[in-house]
């Protein structure tokens, strides 16, 4: 399953978040594959990841939860979303 994780870096956490990121690279734990990560110039960022292990996803987010408010949203790709939407007309 794929997930969209989004966060903001609060001003009060900026230095600590930068330090942790530079030390760890922000890599996910075993069981989570990061497909991409983007950082906005406004302190917001998001990552697309893939995992079948909810505990591993929880661990990754928990490792940053003390510094960053994070939202994790399960998502589907266009093909799957299209199939679901097409089925709605058949009700």
Secondary structure, DSSP 8 states (H G I E B T S, - for coil): -EEEEEEEE-GGGHHHHHHHHHHHTT---TT-EEEEEEE-TTSEEEEEEE-S-HHHHHHHHHTTTTTEEEEEEEE--HHHHHHHHHHHTT-
